[in-house]
């Protein structure tokens, strides 16, 4: 499956984990390695992590956190300048 990187590059997704808001930005999607790299801002701390990229009925997603929250790549939105 080919993914348009420019469409998703630095797209943003926000997740409320029950305590606070976590912001994620896509840094890279590598469909050959089936891997997504995401910059995560959590309580003012920024980290970069790679996750296994999975597919379900053509929708790409990755699992985040101890509860393995499924986050769809299509749920990320372009950030307006």
Backbone as JSON Lines, residues from 0, in Angstrom:
{"i":0,"aa":"X","n":[0.84,-1.18,0.0],"ca":[0.0,0.0,0.0],"c":[0.88,1.24,0.0]}
{"i":1,"aa":"X","n":[0.62,2.14,-0.92],"ca":[1.42,3.36,-1.01],"c":[0.72,4.49,-0.26]}
{"i":2,"aa":"X","n":[1.48,5.18,0.56],"ca":[0.95,6.28,1.36],"c":[1.62,7.57,0.91]}
{"i":3,"aa":"X","n":[0.83,8.62,0.7],"ca":[1.4,9.9,0.32],"c":[1.96,10.57,1.57]}
{"i":4,"aa":"X","n":[3.3,10.64,1.65],"ca":[3.95,11.17,2.85],"c":[3.64,12.64,3.08]}
{"i":5,"aa":"X","n":[3.6,13.45,2.03],"ca":[3.35,14.88,2.2],"c":[1.98,15.12,2.81]}
{"i":6,"aa":"X","n":[1.02,14.26,2.49],"ca":[-0.33,14.41,3.02],"c":[-0.33,14.27,4.54]}
{"i":7,"aa":"X","n":[0.51,13.4,5.05],"ca":[0.5,13.11,6.48],"c":[1.62,13.78,7.27]}
{"i":8,"aa":"X","n":[2.69,14.26,6.61],"ca":[3.85,14.79,7.32],"c":[3.43,15.91,8.27]}
{"i":9,"aa":"X","n":[3.76,15.76,9.52],"ca":[3.48,16.67,10.63],"c":[1.98,16.85,10.91]}
{"i":10,"aa":"X","n":[1.16,15.99,10.34],"ca":[-0.26,16.02,10.7],"c":[-0.38,15.73,12.19]}
{"i":11,"aa":"X","n":[-1.45,16.25,12.79],"ca":[-1.57,16.22,14.25],"c":[-2.8,15.43,14.7]}
{"i":12,"aa":"X","n":[-2.64,14.77,15.85],"ca":[-3.73,14.05,16.49],"c":[-3.62,14.31,17.99]}
{"i":13,"aa":"X","n":[-4.75,14.51,18.65],"ca":[-4.74,14.72,20.09],"c":[-5.52,13.6,20.76]}
{"i":14,"aa":"X","n":[-4.94,13.08,21.84],"ca":[-5.53,11.98,22.59],"c":[-5.61,12.37,24.05]}
{"i":15,"aa":"X","n":[-6.79,12.23,24.64],"ca":[-6.95,12.48,26.07],"c":[-6.82,11.13,26.76]}
{"i":16,"aa":"X","n":[-5.84,11.0,27.65],"ca":[-5.57,9.72,28.3],"c":[-6.26,9.55,29.65]}
{"i":17,"aa":"X","n":[-7.15,10.46,29.97],"ca":[-7.84,10.39,31.26],"c":[-7.31,11.4,32.25]}
{"i":18,"aa":"X","n":[-6.06,11.83,32.07],"ca":[-5.44,12.84,32.95],"c":[-5.12,14.12,32.2]}
{"i":19,"aa":"X","n":[-4.58,13.98,31.0],"ca":[-4.16,15.14,30.23],"c":[-4.17,14.84,28.74]}
{"i":20,"aa":"X","n":[-3.96,15.88,27.96],"ca":[-3.98,15.79,26.51],"c":[-2.59,15.46,25.98]}
{"i":21,"aa":"X","n":[-2.51,14.5,25.09],"ca":[-1.26,14.11,24.44],"c":[-1.4,14.49,22.96]}
{"i":22,"aa":"X","n":[-0.39,15.2,22.44],"ca":[-0.41,15.61,21.04],"c":[0.63,14.78,20.28]}
{"i":23,"aa":"X","n":[0.21,14.26,19.13],"ca":[1.1,13.46,18.29],"c":[1.18,14.09,16.9]}
{"i":24,"aa":"X","n":[2.39,14.09,16.35],"ca":[2.62,14.57,14.98],"c":[3.37,13.5,14.21]}
{"i":25,"aa":"X","n":[2.9,13.19,13.01],"ca":[3.57,12.19,12.18],"c":[4.87,12.77,11.63]}
{"i":26,"aa":"X","n":[5.96,12.05,11.85],"ca":[7.27,12.43,11.33],"c":[7.58,11.64,10.06]}
{"i":27,"aa":"X","n":[7.23,10.35,10.05],"ca":[7.52,9.51,8.89],"c":[6.6,8.3,8.88]}
{"i":28,"aa":"X","n":[6.26,7.86,7.68],"ca":[5.55,6.6,7.49],"c":[6.37,5.78,6.51]}
{"i":29,"aa":"X","n":[6.81,4.61,6.94],"ca":[7.6,3.73,6.09],"c":[6.79,2.45,5.85]}
{"i":30,"aa":"X","n":[6.16,2.37,4.67],"ca":[5.32,1.22,4.38],"c":[6.14,-0.03,4.06]}
{"i":31,"aa":"X","n":[7.4,0.14,3.68],"ca":[8.24,-1.02,3.43],"c":[8.57,-1.73,4.74]}
{"i":32,"aa":"X","n":[8.87,-0.97,5.77],"ca":[9.17,-1.54,7.09],"c":[7.91,-1.72,7.95]}
{"i":33,"aa":"X","n":[6.77,-1.22,7.43],"ca":[5.51,-1.22,8.17],"c":[5.71,-0.54,9.53]}
{"i":34,"aa":"X","n":[6.2,0.73,9.47],"ca":[6.55,1.47,10.66],"c":[6.12,2.93,10.52]}
{"i":35,"aa":"X","n":[5.65,3.5,11.61],"ca":[5.31,4.92,11.65],"c":[6.13,5.56,12.76]}
{"i":36,"aa":"X","n":[6.66,6.75,12.5],"ca":[7.42,7.5,13.5],"c":[6.62,8.73,13.86]}
{"i":37,"aa":"X","n":[6.43,8.93,15.17],"ca":[5.55,9.98,15.67],"c":[6.27,10.79,16.74]}
{"i":38,"aa":"X","n":[6.17,12.13,16.66],"ca":[6.65,13.01,17.73],"c":[5.49,13.15,18.72]}
{"i":39,"aa":"X","n":[5.77,12.88,20.0],"ca":[4.73,12.89,21.02],"c":[5.03,13.98,22.04]}
{"i":40,"aa":"X","n":[4.06,14.87,22.24],"ca":[4.18,15.92,23.26],"c":[3.26,15.53,24.41]}
{"i":41,"aa":"X","n":[3.87,15.26,25.56],"ca":[3.13,14.79,26.74],"c":[3.59,15.6,27.94]}
{"i":42,"aa":"X","n":[2.73,16.44,28.46],"ca":[3.02,17.32,29.59],"c":[4.26,18.17,29.34]}
{"i":43,"aa":"X","n":[4.38,18.71,28.13],"ca":[5.47,19.6,27.78],"c":[6.75,18.9,27.36]}
{"i":44,"aa":"X","n":[6.8,17.58,27.48],"ca":[7.99,16.82,27.07],"c":[7.74,16.24,25.69]}
{"i":45,"aa":"X","n":[8.74,16.42,24.81],"ca":[8.62,15.91,23.45],"c":[9.55,14.72,23.28]}
{"i":46,"aa":"X","n":[8.99,13.65,22.72],"ca":[9.79,12.46,22.42],"c":[9.39,11.96,21.04]}
{"i":47,"aa":"X","n":[10.26,11.18,20.43],"ca":[9.99,10.62,19.12],"c":[10.04,9.1,19.24]}
{"i":48,"aa":"X","n":[8.96,8.44,18.8],"ca":[8.88,6.98,18.89],"c":[8.41,6.4,17.57]}
{"i":49,"aa":"X","n":[8.87,5.18,17.31],"ca":[8.4,4.44,16.14],"c":[7.5,3.3,16.62]}
{"i":50,"aa":"X","n":[6.45,3.05,15.84],"ca":[5.49,2.01,16.16],"c":[5.27,1.13,14.93]}
{"i":51,"aa":"X","n":[4.86,-0.11,15.17],"ca":[4.49,-0.99,14.07],"c":[3.23,-0.45,13.42]}
{"i":52,"aa":"X","n":[3.26,-0.36,12.11],"ca":[2.12,0.11,11.34],"c":[1.29,-1.11,10.97]}
{"i":53,"aa":"X","n":[0.01,-1.07,11.29],"ca":[-0.88,-2.2,11.04],"c":[-2.0,-1.76,10.11]}
{"i":54,"aa":"X","n":[-2.67,-2.73,9.53],"ca":[-3.76,-2.43,8.6],"c":[-4.97,-3.28,8.95]}
{"i":55,"aa":"X","n":[-6.14,-2.64,8.89],"ca":[-7.39,-3.33,9.11],"c":[-8.39,-2.83,8.07]}
{"i":56,"aa":"X","n":[-8.76,-3.69,7.13],"ca":[-9.67,-3.32,6.05],"c":[-9.18,-2.1,5.28]}
{"i":57,"aa":"X","n":[-7.87,-2.02,5.03],"ca":[-7.3,-0.93,4.26],"c":[-7.0,0.33,5.06]}
{"i":58,"aa":"X","n":[-7.35,0.36,6.34],"ca":[-7.08,1.52,7.2],"c":[-5.8,1.27,7.99]}
{"i":59,"aa":"X","n":[-4.86,2.2,7.87],"ca":[-3.6,2.08,8.61],"c":[-3.77,2.62,10.02]}
{"i":60,"aa":"X","n":[-3.17,1.92,11.0],"ca":[-3.22,2.37,12.39],"c":[-2.0,1.85,13.14]}
{"i":61,"aa":"X","n":[-1.79,2.39,14.34],"ca":[-0.77,1.88,15.24],"c":[-1.37,1.82,16.63]}
{"i":62,"aa":"X","n":[-0.72,1.08,17.51],"ca":[-1.21,0.94,18.87],"c":[-0.32,1.75,19.8]}
{"i":63,"aa":"X","n":[-0.97,2.5,20.72],"ca":[-0.23,3.4,21.61],"c":[-0.62,3.13,23.07]}
{"i":64,"aa":"X","n":[0.38,3.19,23.94],"ca":[0.15,3.12,25.37],"c":[-0.06,1.71,25.9]}
{"i":65,"aa":"X","n":[-0.22,1.63,27.21],"ca":[-0.35,0.32,27.85],"c":[-1.69,-0.35,27.53]}
{"i":66,"aa":"X","n":[-2.67,0.45,27.13],"ca":[-3.97,-0.1,26.76],"c":[-4.06,-0.42,25.26]}
{"i":67,"aa":"X","n":[-2.94,-0.23,24.55],"ca":[-2.87,-0.49,23.11],"c":[-4.0,0.2,22.35]}
{"i":68,"aa":"X","n":[-4.16,1.49,22.66],"ca":[-5.16,2.33,21.99],"c":[-4.87,2.34,20.49]}
{"i":69,"aa":"X","n":[-5.84,1.96,19.66],"ca":[-5.64,1.97,18.22],"c":[-5.86,3.37,17.69]}
{"i":70,"aa":"X","n":[-4.83,3.91,17.05],"ca":[-4.89,5.26,16.49],"c":[-4.73,5.16,14.98]}
{"i":71,"aa":"X","n":[-5.77,5.56,14.27],"ca":[-5.78,5.48,12.81],"c":[-5.0,6.64,12.21]}
{"i":72,"aa":"X","n":[-4.22,6.35,11.19],"ca":[-3.45,7.38,10.51],"c":[-4.4,8.44,9.92]}
{"i":73,"aa":"X","n":[-5.56,8.0,9.44],"ca":[-6.52,8.94,8.85],"c":[-7.15,9.88,9.88]}
{"i":74,"aa":"X","n":[-6.99,9.61,11.17],"ca":[-7.52,10.5,12.21],"c":[-6.63,11.72,12.43]}
{"i":75,"aa":"X","n":[-5.42,11.69,11.88],"ca":[-4.51,12.84,11.98],"c":[-4.99,13.92,11.02]}
{"i":76,"aa":"X","n":[-4.87,15.18,11.44],"ca":[-5.31,16.3,10.62],"c":[-4.16,17.25,10.35]}
{"i":77,"aa":"X","n":[-4.2,17.9,9.18],"ca":[-3.21,18.9,8.85],"c":[-3.34,20.08,9.8]}
{"i":78,"aa":"X","n":[-2.21,20.6,10.27],"ca":[-2.2,21.76,11.15],"c":[-2.14,23.0,10.28]}
{"i":79,"aa":"X","n":[-3.04,23.93,10.53],"ca":[-3.06,25.18,9.77],"c":[-1.96,26.09,10.27]}
{"i":80,"aa":"X","n":[-1.29,26.8,9.34],"ca":[-0.24,27.73,9.72],"c":[-0.8,29.0,10.29]}
